[in-house]
Amino acid sequence: MPIYEYECCNCSEQFERLVFRSDEAVCCPKCESADVQKRMSVCGFKSGGDKGAASSRVGSTAASGCSGCAGGSCSTCH
Ligand SMILES: [Zn+2]
C-alpha cells in the first residue's frame, strides 16, 4: 500500500496518508482543507496551482556522506 506525503497549502501541515486510489481526495487532518499538495520523493512537483508557491521545500541534503564522495563509503567518511 503506497504511503504518500502531503503538505497542506492552507496551514502548511505535513502529513502522510495511505492512498488506495490515485484519485482519492485527501484532506488536511488539521484544518480539513482539501487544498493539499502531494510531495514526491523525487524532484517532480506538480506545479498546477496559481499560488506562486511551487517548490518551497525540497529535501536536498539527505545523504550522509562526506563532501568528497556524498555516499558515505570513501576513506574520509570513517
Ligand atoms: Zn491544513
N, CA, C, O and the ligand as a Tripos MOL2 file, in Angstrom:
@<TRIPOS>MOLECULE
protein
  313   311    79     0     0
PROTEIN
NO_CHARGES

@<TRIPOS>ATOM
      1 N           0.8420   -1.2050    0.0000 N.3       1 MET1
      2 CA          0.0000    0.0000    0.0000 C.3       1 MET1
      3 C           0.8760    1.2540    0.0000 C.2       1 MET1
      4 O           1.7020    1.4340    0.8950 O.2       1 MET1
      5 N           0.7070    2.0810   -0.9580 N.am      2 PRO2
      6 CA          1.5800    3.2580   -1.0420 C.3       2 PRO2
      7 C           1.2110    4.3380   -0.0220 C.2       2 PRO2
      8 O           0.0410    4.6650    0.1750 O.2       2 PRO2
      9 N           2.2170    4.8590    0.5960 N.am      3 ILE3
     10 CA          2.0160    5.9790    1.5150 C.3       3 ILE3
     11 C           2.6170    7.2300    0.8870 C.2       3 ILE3
     12 O           3.7890    7.2550    0.5110 O.2       3 ILE3
     13 N           1.8010    8.2520    0.7830 N.am      4 TYR4
     14 CA          2.2820    9.4820    0.1880 C.3       4 TYR4
     15 C           2.3920   10.5760    1.2350 C.2       4 TYR4
     16 O           1.6620   10.5940    2.2260 O.2       4 TYR4
     17 N           3.3080   11.4710    0.9910 N.am      5 GLU5
     18 CA          3.4550   12.6320    1.8700 C.3       5 GLU5
     19 C           2.6940   13.8030    1.2660 C.2       5 GLU5
     20 O           2.7490   14.0550    0.0620 O.2       5 GLU5
     21 N           2.0020   14.4910    2.1140 N.am      6 TYR6
     22 CA          1.2390   15.6440    1.6520 C.3       6 TYR6
     23 C           1.6080   16.8750    2.4750 C.2       6 TYR6
     24 O           2.0470   16.7780    3.6210 O.2       6 TYR6
     25 N           1.4180   18.0230    1.8570 N.am      7 GLU7
     26 CA          1.5900   19.2660    2.5830 C.3       7 GLU7
     27 C           0.3770   20.1400    2.2990 C.2       7 GLU7
     28 O          -0.0130   20.3460    1.1500 O.2       7 GLU7
     29 N          -0.2030   20.6430    3.3710 N.am      8 CYS8
     30 CA         -1.3830   21.4780    3.2270 C.3       8 CYS8
     31 C          -0.9880   22.8660    2.7250 C.2       8 CYS8
     32 O          -0.0750   23.4990    3.2560 O.2       8 CYS8
     33 N          -1.6850   23.3170    1.7080 N.am      9 CYS9
     34 CA         -1.3970   24.6490    1.1690 C.3       9 CYS9
     35 C          -2.0170   25.7370    2.0310 C.2       9 CYS9
     36 O          -1.7130   26.9190    1.8650 O.2       9 CYS9
     37 N          -2.8640   25.3470    2.9280 N.am     10 ASN10
     38 CA         -3.5680   26.3270    3.7500 C.3      10 ASN10
     39 C          -2.8140   26.6090    5.0530 C.2      10 ASN10
     40 O          -2.6060   27.7650    5.4190 O.2      10 ASN10
     41 N          -2.4030   25.5320    5.7540 N.am     11 CYS11
     42 CA         -1.7590   25.7470    7.0450 C.3      11 CYS11
     43 C          -0.3590   25.1350    7.0990 C.2      11 CYS11
     44 O           0.2680   25.1090    8.1580 O.2      11 CYS11
     45 N           0.1280   24.6450    5.9620 N.am     12 SER12
     46 CA          1.4780   24.0740    5.8510 C.3      12 SER12
     47 C           1.6820   22.8420    6.7260 C.2      12 SER12
     48 O           2.8150   22.4910    7.0560 O.2      12 SER12
     49 N           0.6110   22.2020    7.0930 N.am     13 GLU13
     50 CA          0.7140   20.9680    7.8340 C.3      13 GLU13
     51 C           1.2130   19.8520    6.9190 C.2      13 GLU13
     52 O           0.7460   19.7040    5.7900 O.2      13 GLU13
     53 N           2.1620   19.0750    7.4180 N.am     14 GLN14
     54 CA          2.6680   17.9660    6.6250 C.3      14 GLN14
     55 C           2.2030   16.6610    7.2510 C.2      14 GLN14
     56 O           2.2960   16.4740    8.4640 O.2      14 GLN14
     57 N           1.7060   15.7720    6.4220 N.am     15 PHE15
     58 CA          1.1830   14.5220    6.9290 C.3      15 PHE15
     59 C           1.3330   13.4340    5.8850 C.2      15 PHE15
     60 O           1.5330   13.7000    4.6990 O.2      15 PHE15
     61 N           1.2310   12.2110    6.3560 N.am     16 GLU16
     62 CA          1.2900   11.0730    5.4580 C.3      16 GLU16
     63 C          -0.0880   10.4350    5.3750 C.2      16 GLU16
     64 O          -0.8650   10.4610    6.3290 O.2      16 GLU16
     65 N          -0.3640    9.8730    4.2360 N.am     17 ARG17
     66 CA         -1.6920    9.3060    4.0460 C.3      17 ARG17
     67 C          -1.5950    8.0650    3.1680 C.2      17 ARG17
     68 O          -0.9370    8.0590    2.1280 O.2      17 ARG17
     69 N          -2.2570    7.0410    3.6140 N.am     18 LEU18
     70 CA         -2.3830    5.8560    2.7700 C.3      18 LEU18
     71 C          -3.3490    6.1660    1.6420 C.2      18 LEU18
     72 O          -4.4630    6.6310    1.8810 O.2      18 LEU18
     73 N          -2.9330    5.9140    0.4420 N.am     19 VAL19
     74 CA         -3.7830    6.2180   -0.6940 C.3      19 VAL19
     75 C          -4.1060    4.9210   -1.4330 C.2      19 VAL19
     76 O          -3.2140    4.2450   -1.9460 O.2      19 VAL19
     77 N          -5.3500    4.5990   -1.4740 N.am     20 PHE20
     78 CA         -5.7790    3.3740   -2.1390 C.3      20 PHE20
     79 C          -6.0110    3.6160   -3.6250 C.2      20 PHE20
     80 O          -5.7460    2.7510   -4.4600 O.2      20 PHE20
     81 N          -6.4900    4.7570   -3.9250 N.am     21 ARG21
     82 CA         -6.6820    5.1130   -5.3210 C.3      21 ARG21
     83 C          -5.9870    6.4360   -5.5890 C.2      21 ARG21
     84 O          -5.8940    7.3020   -4.7190 O.2      21 ARG21
     85 N          -5.5050    6.5670   -6.8070 N.am     22 SER22
     86 CA         -4.7280    7.7660   -7.1200 C.3      22 SER22
     87 C          -5.5950    9.0040   -7.1700 C.2      22 SER22
     88 O          -5.1030   10.1200   -7.0090 O.2      22 SER22
     89 N          -6.8660    8.8160   -7.3910 N.am     23 ASP23
     90 CA         -7.7480    9.9780   -7.4840 C.3      23 ASP23
     91 C          -8.5250   10.2120   -6.1900 C.2      23 ASP23
     92 O          -9.5290   10.9230   -6.1580 O.2      23 ASP23
     93 N          -8.0270    9.5940   -5.1380 N.am     24 GLU24
     94 CA         -8.7240    9.7470   -3.8630 C.3      24 GLU24
     95 C          -8.5150   11.1530   -3.3020 C.2      24 GLU24
     96 O          -7.4080   11.6900   -3.3380 O.2      24 GLU24
     97 N          -9.5610   11.7190   -2.8000 N.am     25 ALA25
     98 CA         -9.4830   13.0610   -2.2350 C.3      25 ALA25
     99 C          -8.8260   13.0070   -0.8630 C.2      25 ALA25
    100 O          -9.1930   12.1960   -0.0120 O.2      25 ALA25
    101 N          -7.8640   13.8700   -0.6680 N.am     26 VAL26
    102 CA         -7.1520   13.9090    0.6000 C.3      26 VAL26
    103 C          -7.3720   15.2700    1.2500 C.2      26 VAL26
    104 O          -7.2220   16.3130    0.6140 O.2      26 VAL26
    105 N          -7.7250   15.2370    2.5120 N.am     27 CYS27
    106 CA         -7.9430   16.4820    3.2390 C.3      27 CYS27
    107 C          -6.9000   16.6190    4.3380 C.2      27 CYS27
    108 O          -6.3780   15.6310    4.8540 O.2      27 CYS27
    109 N          -6.6140   17.8510    4.6770 N.am     28 CYS28
    110 CA         -5.6770   18.1230    5.7480 C.3      28 CYS28
    111 C          -6.2960   17.6970    7.0920 C.2      28 CYS28
    112 O          -7.4350   18.0580    7.3880 O.2      28 CYS28
    113 N          -5.5440   16.9250    7.9080 N.am     29 PRO29
    114 CA         -6.0910   16.4880    9.1940 C.3      29 PRO29
    115 C          -6.1790   17.6190   10.2160 C.2      29 PRO29
    116 O          -6.8230   17.4710   11.2550 O.2      29 PRO29
    117 N          -5.5440   18.7230    9.9280 N.am     30 LYS30
    118 CA         -5.5030   19.8150   10.8980 C.3      30 LYS30
    119 C          -6.6030   20.8420   10.6430 C.2      30 LYS30
    120 O          -7.3690   21.1840   11.5440 O.2      30 LYS30
    121 N          -6.6700   21.3200    9.4260 N.am     31 CYS31
    122 CA         -7.6590   22.3510    9.1190 C.3      31 CYS31
    123 C          -8.7480   21.8370    8.1830 C.2      31 CYS31
    124 O          -9.6780   22.5630    7.8320 O.2      31 CYS31
    125 N          -8.6160   20.5550    7.7820 N.am     32 GLU32
    126 CA         -9.6060   19.8920    6.9290 C.3      32 GLU32
    127 C          -9.7570   20.5550    5.5720 C.2      32 GLU32
    128 O         -10.7980   20.4410    4.9250 O.2      32 GLU32
    129 N          -8.7340   21.2340    5.1570 N.am     33 SER33
    130 CA         -8.7710   21.8260    3.8350 C.3      33 SER33
    131 C          -8.4250   20.7610    2.7940 C.2      33 SER33
    132 O          -7.5910   19.8900    3.0400 O.2      33 SER33
    133 N          -9.0610   20.8360    1.6510 N.am     34 ALA34
    134 CA         -8.7800   19.8950    0.5680 C.3      34 ALA34
    135 C          -7.6720   20.4160   -0.3320 C.2      34 ALA34
    136 O          -7.3050   19.7680   -1.3120 O.2      34 ALA34
    137 N          -7.1460   21.5680   -0.0050 N.am     35 ASP35
    138 CA         -6.0960   22.1700   -0.8130 C.3      35 ASP35
    139 C          -4.7410   21.6630   -0.3500 C.2      35 ASP35
    140 O          -3.9550   22.3980    0.2480 O.2      35 ASP35
    141 N          -4.4830   20.4080   -0.6330 N.am     36 VAL36
    142 CA         -3.2240   19.8060   -0.2140 C.3      36 VAL36
    143 C          -2.3900   19.4710   -1.4420 C.2      36 VAL36
    144 O          -2.9120   19.2880   -2.5420 O.2      36 VAL36
    145 N          -1.0990   19.3970   -1.2280 N.am     37 GLN37
    146 CA         -0.1740   19.1340   -2.3190 C.3      37 GLN37
    147 C           0.6120   17.8780   -2.0140 C.2      37 GLN37
    148 O           1.1800   17.7350   -0.9320 O.2      37 GLN37
    149 N           0.6410   16.9790   -2.9630 N.am     38 LYS38
    150 CA          1.3930   15.7460   -2.7720 C.3      38 LYS38
    151 C           2.8830   16.0250   -2.9150 C.2      38 LYS38
    152 O           3.3290   16.6630   -3.8690 O.2      38 LYS38
    153 N           3.6250   15.5360   -1.9550 N.am     39 ARG39
    154 CA          5.0690   15.7550   -2.0030 C.3      39 ARG39
    155 C           5.7150   14.4830   -2.5290 C.2      39 ARG39
    156 O           5.5350   13.4000   -1.9710 O.2      39 ARG39
    157 N           6.4540   14.6290   -3.5880 N.am     40 MET40
    158 CA          7.1220   13.4890   -4.1760 C.3      40 MET40
    159 C           8.5200   13.3490   -3.5940 C.2      40 MET40
    160 O           9.1560   14.3330   -3.2180 O.2      40 MET40
    161 N           8.9870   12.1050   -3.5270 N.am     41 SER41
    162 CA         10.3330   11.8790   -3.0220 C.3      41 SER41
    163 C          11.3580   12.3080   -4.0560 C.2      41 SER41
    164 O          12.4740   12.7000   -3.7120 O.2      41 SER41
    165 N          10.9800   12.2330   -5.3110 N.am     42 VAL42
    166 CA         11.8570   12.7350   -6.3540 C.3      42 VAL42
    167 C          11.4640   14.1580   -6.6890 C.2      42 VAL42
    168 O          10.4050   14.6200   -6.2640 O.2      42 VAL42
    169 N          12.2850   14.8570   -7.4330 N.am     43 CYS43
    170 CA         12.0020   16.2430   -7.7510 C.3      43 CYS43
    171 C          10.9770   16.3260   -8.8720 C.2      43 CYS43
    172 O          11.3330   16.5190  -10.0340 O.2      43 CYS43
    173 N           9.7270   16.1820   -8.5270 N.am     44 GLY44
    174 CA          8.6930   16.2570   -9.5470 C.3      44 GLY44
    175 C           7.4450   16.8790   -8.9920 C.2      44 GLY44
    176 O           6.4050   16.2240   -8.9180 O.2      44 GLY44
    177 N           7.5220   18.1000   -8.6100 N.am     45 PHE45
    178 CA          6.3630   18.7680   -8.0450 C.3      45 PHE45
    179 C           5.3440   19.0780   -9.1360 C.2      45 PHE45
    180 O           5.6770   19.5170  -10.2360 O.2      45 PHE45
    181 N           4.1140   18.8340   -8.7850 N.am     46 LYS46
    182 CA          3.0420   19.1480   -9.7120 C.3      46 LYS46
    183 C           2.7190   20.6320   -9.5910 C.2      46 LYS46
    184 O           2.0420   21.0610   -8.6560 O.2      46 LYS46
    185 N           3.2030   21.3880  -10.5290 N.am     47 SER47
    186 CA          3.0250   22.8350  -10.4590 C.3      47 SER47
    187 C           1.8350   23.2530  -11.3120 C.2      47 SER47
    188 O           1.9820   23.6870  -12.4540 O.2      47 SER47
    189 N           0.6730   23.1110  -10.7310 N.am     48 GLY48
    190 CA         -0.5170   23.4660  -11.4860 C.3      48 GLY48
    191 C          -1.2270   24.6560  -10.8830 C.2      48 GLY48
    192 O          -2.0090   25.3290  -11.5550 O.2      48 GLY48
    193 N          -0.9560   24.9160   -9.6140 N.am     49 GLY49
    194 CA         -1.6590   26.0000   -8.9320 C.3      49 GLY49
    195 C          -1.1650   27.3640   -9.3580 C.2      49 GLY49
    196 O          -0.1030   27.4950   -9.9670 O.2      49 GLY49
    197 N          -1.9350   28.3610   -9.0370 N.am     50 ASP50
    198 CA         -1.5620   29.7230   -9.3900 C.3      50 ASP50
    199 C          -1.2340   30.5350   -8.1370 C.2      50 ASP50
    200 O          -1.4570   31.7440   -8.0720 O.2      50 ASP50
    201 N          -0.6920   29.8150   -7.1360 N.am     51 LYS51
    202 CA         -0.4270   30.4980   -5.8810 C.3      51 LYS51
    203 C           1.0270   30.9440   -5.7630 C.2      51 LYS51
    204 O           1.4080   31.6290   -4.8130 O.2      51 LYS51
    205 N           1.8100   30.5510   -6.7220 N.am     52 GLY52
    206 CA          3.1960   31.0040   -6.7250 C.3      52 GLY52
    207 C           4.0850   30.2440   -5.7650 C.2      52 GLY52
    208 O           5.2810   30.5240   -5.6790 O.2      52 GLY52
    209 N           3.5290   29.2950   -5.0470 N.am     53 ALA53
    210 CA          4.3410   28.5010   -4.1270 C.3      53 ALA53
    211 C           4.6500   27.1670   -4.7800 C.2      53 ALA53
    212 O           4.0020   26.1580   -4.5000 O.2      53 ALA53
    213 N           5.6080   27.1750   -5.6190 N.am     54 ALA54
    214 CA          5.8880   25.9650   -6.3910 C.3      54 ALA54
    215 C           6.7820   25.0020   -5.6200 C.2      54 ALA54
    216 O           6.3110   24.0050   -5.0720 O.2      54 ALA54
    217 N           8.0460   25.3030   -5.5850 N.am     55 SER55
    218 CA          8.9810   24.3840   -4.9410 C.3      55 SER55
    219 C           9.4830   25.0040   -3.6470 C.2      55 SER55
    220 O          10.5750   25.5690   -3.6000 O.2      55 SER55
    221 N           8.6860   24.8940   -2.6120 N.am     56 SER56
    222 CA          9.0490   25.5180   -1.3510 C.3      56 SER56
    223 C          10.0550   24.6790   -0.5860 C.2      56 SER56
    224 O          11.0470   25.1830   -0.0580 O.2      56 SER56
    225 N           9.7740   23.3850   -0.5410 N.am     57 ARG57
    226 CA         10.6050   22.5360    0.2880 C.3      57 ARG57
    227 C          11.0540   21.3130   -0.4930 C.2      57 ARG57
    228 O          10.2410   20.4550   -0.8350 O.2      57 ARG57
    229 N          12.3310   21.2360   -0.7700 N.am     58 VAL58
    230 CA         12.8620   20.0760   -1.4700 C.3      58 VAL58
    231 C          13.9570   19.4710   -0.6040 C.2      58 VAL58
    232 O          14.9380   20.1320   -0.2630 O.2      58 VAL58
    233 N          13.7750   18.2380   -0.2650 N.am     59 GLY59
    234 CA         14.7930   17.5560    0.5430 C.3      59 GLY59
    235 C          16.0770   17.4000   -0.2390 C.2      59 GLY59
    236 O          16.2090   16.5190   -1.0890 O.2      59 GLY59
    237 N          17.0020   18.2570    0.0580 N.am     60 SER60
    238 CA         18.2090   18.2750   -0.7630 C.3      60 SER60
    239 C          19.3230   17.4070   -0.1820 C.2      60 SER60
    240 O          19.7900   16.4660   -0.8230 O.2      60 SER60
    241 N          19.7370   17.7330    1.0250 N.am     61 THR61
    242 CA         20.8920   17.0370    1.5810 C.3      61 THR61
    243 C          20.4440   15.9260    2.5060 C.2      61 THR61
    244 O          20.4460   16.0740    3.7280 O.2      61 THR61
    245 N          20.0630   14.8170    1.9120 N.am     62 ALA62
    246 CA         19.6260   13.6770    2.7000 C.3      62 ALA62
    247 C          20.7580   12.6830    2.8880 C.2      62 ALA62
    248 O          20.7750   11.9220    3.8560 O.2      62 ALA62
    249 N          21.6870   12.6930    1.9740 N.am     63 ALA63
    250 CA         22.8090   11.7550    2.0620 C.3      63 ALA63
    251 C          23.7640   12.1830    3.1760 C.2      63 ALA63
    252 O          23.9730   13.3720    3.4160 O.2      63 ALA63
    253 N          24.3230   11.2070    3.8330 N.am     64 SER64
    254 CA         25.1900   11.4960    4.9700 C.3      64 SER64
    255 C          26.6450   11.2180    4.6380 C.2      64 SER64
    256 O          27.4130   10.7850    5.4970 O.2      64 SER64
    257 N          27.0080   11.4590    3.4350 N.am     65 GLY65
    258 CA         28.3900   11.2330    3.0410 C.3      65 GLY65
    259 C          29.2330   12.4650    3.2760 C.2      65 GLY65
    260 O          28.7190   13.5220    3.6440 O.2      65 GLY65
    261 N          30.4980   12.3320    3.0660 N.am     66 CYS66
    262 CA         31.3690   13.4900    3.1870 C.3      66 CYS66
    263 C          31.3040   14.2940    1.8910 C.2      66 CYS66
    264 O          30.6250   13.8970    0.9440 O.2      66 CYS66
    265 N          32.0020   15.4130    1.8500 N.am     67 SER67
    266 CA         31.9500   16.2490    0.6630 C.3      67 SER67
    267 C          32.6890   15.6250   -0.5160 C.2      67 SER67
    268 O          32.5410   16.0530   -1.6600 O.2      67 SER67
    269 N          33.4780   14.6130   -0.2150 N.am     68 GLY68
    270 CA         34.2780   14.0070   -1.2850 C.3      68 GLY68
    271 C          33.5000   12.9730   -2.0790 C.2      68 GLY68
    272 O          33.6630   12.8640   -3.2940 O.2      68 GLY68
    273 N          32.6450   12.2080   -1.3860 N.am     69 CYS69
    274 CA         32.0130   11.1090   -2.1080 C.3      69 CYS69
    275 C          30.5010   11.2010   -2.0910 C.2      69 CYS69
    276 O          29.8540   10.6640   -2.9900 O.2      69 CYS69
    277 N          29.9080   11.8650   -1.1010 N.am     70 ALA70
    278 CA         28.4620   12.0020   -0.9800 C.3      70 ALA70
    279 C          27.7520   10.6660   -0.8490 C.2      70 ALA70
    280 O          26.5350   10.5940   -1.0200 O.2      70 ALA70
    281 N          28.4630    9.6490   -0.5610 N.am     71 GLY71
    282 CA         27.8150    8.3570   -0.4390 C.3      71 GLY71
    283 C          28.1140    7.6830    0.8820 C.2      71 GLY71
    284 O          27.4470    6.7130    1.2420 O.2      71 GLY71
    285 N          29.0960    8.1710    1.6090 N.am     72 GLY72
    286 CA         29.4300    7.5950    2.9080 C.3      72 GLY72
    287 C          30.2530    6.3410    2.8170 C.2      72 GLY72
    288 O          30.1910    5.4950    3.7090 O.2      72 GLY72
    289 N          31.0190    6.1990    1.7640 N.am     73 SER73
    290 CA         31.7660    4.9390    1.6020 C.3      73 SER73
    291 C          33.2310    5.1550    1.2770 C.2      73 SER73
    292 O          33.9510    4.1860    1.0330 O.2      73 SER73
    293 N          33.6910    6.3890    1.2670 N.am     74 CYS74
    294 CA         35.0960    6.5860    0.9390 C.3      74 CYS74
    295 C          35.9360    6.5690    2.2330 C.2      74 CYS74
    296 O          35.3770    6.4360    3.3210 O.2      74 CYS74
    297 N          37.2100    6.6960    2.1300 N.am     75 SER75
    298 CA         38.0980    6.5490    3.2740 C.3      75 SER75
    299 C          37.9840    7.7260    4.2450 C.2      75 SER75
    300 O          38.3390    7.5860    5.4150 O.2      75 SER75
    301 N          37.5090    8.8570    3.7950 N.am     76 THR76
    302 CA         37.3700   10.0230    4.6780 C.3      76 THR76
    303 C          36.1180    9.9490    5.5310 C.2      76 THR76
    304 O          36.0140   10.6580    6.5330 O.2      76 THR76
    305 N          35.1710    9.1110    5.1580 N.am     77 CYS77
    306 CA         33.9060    9.0450    5.8700 C.3      77 CYS77
    307 C          34.0550    8.3270    7.2080 C.2      77 CYS77
    308 O          33.3760    8.6800    8.1720 O.2      77 CYS77
    309 N          34.9070    7.3540    7.2800 N.am     78 HIS78
    310 CA         35.0380    6.5990    8.5180 C.3      78 HIS78
    311 C          36.4900    6.4550    8.8810 C.2      78 HIS78
    312 O          36.8130    5.8460    9.9010 O.2      78 HIS78
    313 ZN         -4.2130   22.3940    6.7720 Zn       79 ZN79
@<TRIPOS>BOND
     1     1     2 1
     2     2     3 1
     3     3     4 2
     4     3     5 am
     5     5     6 1
     6     6     7 1
     7     7     8 2
     8     7     9 am
     9     9    10 1
    10    10    11 1
    11    11    12 2
    12    11    13 am
    13    13    14 1
    14    14    15 1
    15    15    16 2
    16    15    17 am
    17    17    18 1
    18    18    19 1
    19    19    20 2
    20    19    21 am
    21    21    22 1
    22    22    23 1
    23    23    24 2
    24    23    25 am
    25    25    26 1
    26    26    27 1
    27    27    28 2
    28    27    29 am
    29    29    30 1
    30    30    31 1
    31    31    32 2
    32    31    33 am
    33    33    34 1
    34    34    35 1
    35    35    36 2
    36    35    37 am
    37    37    38 1
    38    38    39 1
    39    39    40 2
    40    39    41 am
    41    41    42 1
    42    42    43 1
    43    43    44 2
    44    43    45 am
    45    45    46 1
    46    46    47 1
    47    47    48 2
    48    47    49 am
    49    49    50 1
    50    50    51 1
    51    51    52 2
    52    51    53 am
    53    53    54 1
    54    54    55 1
    55    55    56 2
    56    55    57 am
    57    57    58 1
    58    58    59 1
    59    59    60 2
    60    59    61 am
    61    61    62 1
    62    62    63 1
    63    63    64 2
    64    63    65 am
    65    65    66 1
    66    66    67 1
    67    67    68 2
    68    67    69 am
    69    69    70 1
    70    70    71 1
    71    71    72 2
    72    71    73 am
    73    73    74 1
    74    74    75 1
    75    75    76 2
    76    75    77 am
    77    77    78 1
    78    78    79 1
    79    79    80 2
    80    79    81 am
    81    81    82 1
    82    82    83 1
    83    83    84 2
    84    83    85 am
    85    85    86 1
    86    86    87 1
    87    87    88 2
    88    87    89 am
    89    89    90 1
    90    90    91 1
    91    91    92 2
    92    91    93 am
    93    93    94 1
    94    94    95 1
    95    95    96 2
    96    95    97 am
    97    97    98 1
    98    98    99 1
    99    99   100 2
   100    99   101 am
   101   101   102 1
   102   102   103 1
   103   103   104 2
   104   103   105 am
   105   105   106 1
   106   106   107 1
   107   107   108 2
   108   107   109 am
   109   109   110 1
   110   110   111 1
   111   111   112 2
   112   111   113 am
   113   113   114 1
   114   114   115 1
   115   115   116 2
   116   115   117 am
   117   117   118 1
   118   118   119 1
   119   119   120 2
   120   119   121 am
   121   121   122 1
   122   122   123 1
   123   123   124 2
   124   123   125 am
   125   125   126 1
   126   126   127 1
   127   127   128 2
   128   127   129 am
   129   129   130 1
   130   130   131 1
   131   131   132 2
   132   131   133 am
   133   133   134 1
   134   134   135 1
   135   135   136 2
   136   135   137 am
   137   137   138 1
   138   138   139 1
   139   139   140 2
   140   139   141 am
   141   141   142 1
   142   142   143 1
   143   143   144 2
   144   143   145 am
   145   145   146 1
   146   146   147 1
   147   147   148 2
   148   147   149 am
   149   149   150 1
   150   150   151 1
   151   151   152 2
   152   151   153 am
   153   153   154 1
   154   154   155 1
   155   155   156 2
   156   155   157 am
   157   157   158 1
   158   158   159 1
   159   159   160 2
   160   159   161 am
   161   161   162 1
   162   162   163 1
   163   163   164 2
   164   163   165 am
   165   165   166 1
   166   166   167 1
   167   167   168 2
   168   167   169 am
   169   169   170 1
   170   170   171 1
   171   171   172 2
   172   171   173 am
   173   173   174 1
   174   174   175 1
   175   175   176 2
   176   175   177 am
   177   177   178 1
   178   178   179 1
   179   179   180 2
   180   179   181 am
   181   181   182 1
   182   182   183 1
   183   183   184 2
   184   183   185 am
   185   185   186 1
   186   186   187 1
   187   187   188 2
   188   187   189 am
   189   189   190 1
   190   190   191 1
   191   191   192 2
   192   191   193 am
   193   193   194 1
   194   194   195 1
   195   195   196 2
   196   195   197 am
   197   197   198 1
   198   198   199 1
   199   199   200 2
   200   199   201 am
   201   201   202 1
   202   202   203 1
   203   203   204 2
   204   203   205 am
   205   205   206 1
   206   206   207 1
   207   207   208 2
   208   207   209 am
   209   209   210 1
   210   210   211 1
   211   211   212 2
   212   211   213 am
   213   213   214 1
   214   214   215 1
   215   215   216 2
   216   215   217 am
   217   217   218 1
   218   218   219 1
   219   219   220 2
   220   219   221 am
   221   221   222 1
   222   222   223 1
   223   223   224 2
   224   223   225 am
   225   225   226 1
   226   226   227 1
   227   227   228 2
   228   227   229 am
   229   229   230 1
   230   230   231 1
   231   231   232 2
   232   231   233 am
   233   233   234 1
   234   234   235 1
   235   235   236 2
   236   235   237 am
   237   237   238 1
   238   238   239 1
   239   239   240 2
   240   239   241 am
   241   241   242 1
   242   242   243 1
   243   243   244 2
   244   243   245 am
   245   245   246 1
   246   246   247 1
   247   247   248 2
   248   247   249 am
   249   249   250 1
   250   250   251 1
   251   251   252 2
   252   251   253 am
   253   253   254 1
   254   254   255 1
   255   255   256 2
   256   255   257 am
   257   257   258 1
   258   258   259 1
   259   259   260 2
   260   259   261 am
   261   261   262 1
   262   262   263 1
   263   263   264 2
   264   263   265 am
   265   265   266 1
   266   266   267 1
   267   267   268 2
   268   267   269 am
   269   269   270 1
   270   270   271 1
   271   271   272 2
   272   271   273 am
   273   273   274 1
   274   274   275 1
   275   275   276 2
   276   275   277 am
   277   277   278 1
   278   278   279 1
   279   279   280 2
   280   279   281 am
   281   281   282 1
   282   282   283 1
   283   283   284 2
   284   283   285 am
   285   285   286 1
   286   286   287 1
   287   287   288 2
   288   287   289 am
   289   289   290 1
   290   290   291 1
   291   291   292 2
   292   291   293 am
   293   293   294 1
   294   294   295 1
   295   295   296 2
   296   295   297 am
   297   297   298 1
   298   298   299 1
   299   299   300 2
   300   299   301 am
   301   301   302 1
   302   302   303 1
   303   303   304 2
   304   303   305 am
   305   305   306 1
   306   306   307 1
   307   307   308 2
   308   307   309 am
   309   309   310 1
   310   310   311 1
   311   311   312 2
@<TRIPOS>SUBSTRUCTURE
     1 MET1         2 RESIDUE 1 A MET
     2 PRO2         6 RESIDUE 1 A PRO
     3 ILE3        10 RESIDUE 1 A ILE
     4 TYR4        14 RESIDUE 1 A TYR
     5 GLU5        18 RESIDUE 1 A GLU
     6 TYR6        22 RESIDUE 1 A TYR
     7 GLU7        26 RESIDUE 1 A GLU
     8 CYS8        30 RESIDUE 1 A CYS
     9 CYS9        34 RESIDUE 1 A CYS
    10 ASN10       38 RESIDUE 1 A ASN
    11 CYS11       42 RESIDUE 1 A CYS
    12 SER12       46 RESIDUE 1 A SER
    13 GLU13       50 RESIDUE 1 A GLU
    14 GLN14       54 RESIDUE 1 A GLN
    15 PHE15       58 RESIDUE 1 A PHE
    16 GLU16       62 RESIDUE 1 A GLU
    17 ARG17       66 RESIDUE 1 A ARG
    18 LEU18       70 RESIDUE 1 A LEU
    19 VAL19       74 RESIDUE 1 A VAL
    20 PHE20       78 RESIDUE 1 A PHE
    21 ARG21       82 RESIDUE 1 A ARG
    22 SER22       86 RESIDUE 1 A SER
    23 ASP23       90 RESIDUE 1 A ASP
    24 GLU24       94 RESIDUE 1 A GLU
    25 ALA25       98 RESIDUE 1 A ALA
    26 VAL26      102 RESIDUE 1 A VAL
    27 CYS27      106 RESIDUE 1 A CYS
    28 CYS28      110 RESIDUE 1 A CYS
    29 PRO29      114 RESIDUE 1 A PRO
    30 LYS30      118 RESIDUE 1 A LYS
    31 CYS31      122 RESIDUE 1 A CYS
    32 GLU32      126 RESIDUE 1 A GLU
    33 SER33      130 RESIDUE 1 A SER
    34 ALA34      134 RESIDUE 1 A ALA
    35 ASP35      138 RESIDUE 1 A ASP
    36 VAL36      142 RESIDUE 1 A VAL
    37 GLN37      146 RESIDUE 1 A GLN
    38 LYS38      150 RESIDUE 1 A LYS
    39 ARG39      154 RESIDUE 1 A ARG
    40 MET40      158 RESIDUE 1 A MET
    41 SER41      162 RESIDUE 1 A SER
    42 VAL42      166 RESIDUE 1 A VAL
    43 CYS43      170 RESIDUE 1 A CYS
    44 GLY44      174 RESIDUE 1 A GLY
    45 PHE45      178 RESIDUE 1 A PHE
    46 LYS46      182 RESIDUE 1 A LYS
    47 SER47      186 RESIDUE 1 A SER
    48 GLY48      190 RESIDUE 1 A GLY
    49 GLY49      194 RESIDUE 1 A GLY
    50 ASP50      198 RESIDUE 1 A ASP
    51 LYS51      202 RESIDUE 1 A LYS
    52 GLY52      206 RESIDUE 1 A GLY
    53 ALA53      210 RESIDUE 1 A ALA
    54 ALA54      214 RESIDUE 1 A ALA
    55 SER55      218 RESIDUE 1 A SER
    56 SER56      222 RESIDUE 1 A SER
    57 ARG57      226 RESIDUE 1 A ARG
    58 VAL58      230 RESIDUE 1 A VAL
    59 GLY59      234 RESIDUE 1 A GLY
    60 SER60      238 RESIDUE 1 A SER
    61 THR61      242 RESIDUE 1 A THR
    62 ALA62      246 RESIDUE 1 A ALA
    63 ALA63      250 RESIDUE 1 A ALA
    64 SER64      254 RESIDUE 1 A SER
    65 GLY65      258 RESIDUE 1 A GLY
    66 CYS66      262 RESIDUE 1 A CYS
    67 SER67      266 RESIDUE 1 A SER
    68 GLY68      270 RESIDUE 1 A GLY
    69 CYS69      274 RESIDUE 1 A CYS
    70 ALA70      278 RESIDUE 1 A ALA
    71 GLY71      282 RESIDUE 1 A GLY
    72 GLY72      286 RESIDUE 1 A GLY
    73 SER73      290 RESIDUE 1 A SER
    74 CYS74      294 RESIDUE 1 A CYS
    75 SER75      298 RESIDUE 1 A SER
    76 THR76      302 RESIDUE 1 A THR
    77 CYS77      306 RESIDUE 1 A CYS
    78 HIS78      310 RESIDUE 1 A HIS
    79 ZN79       313 GROUP 0 **** ****
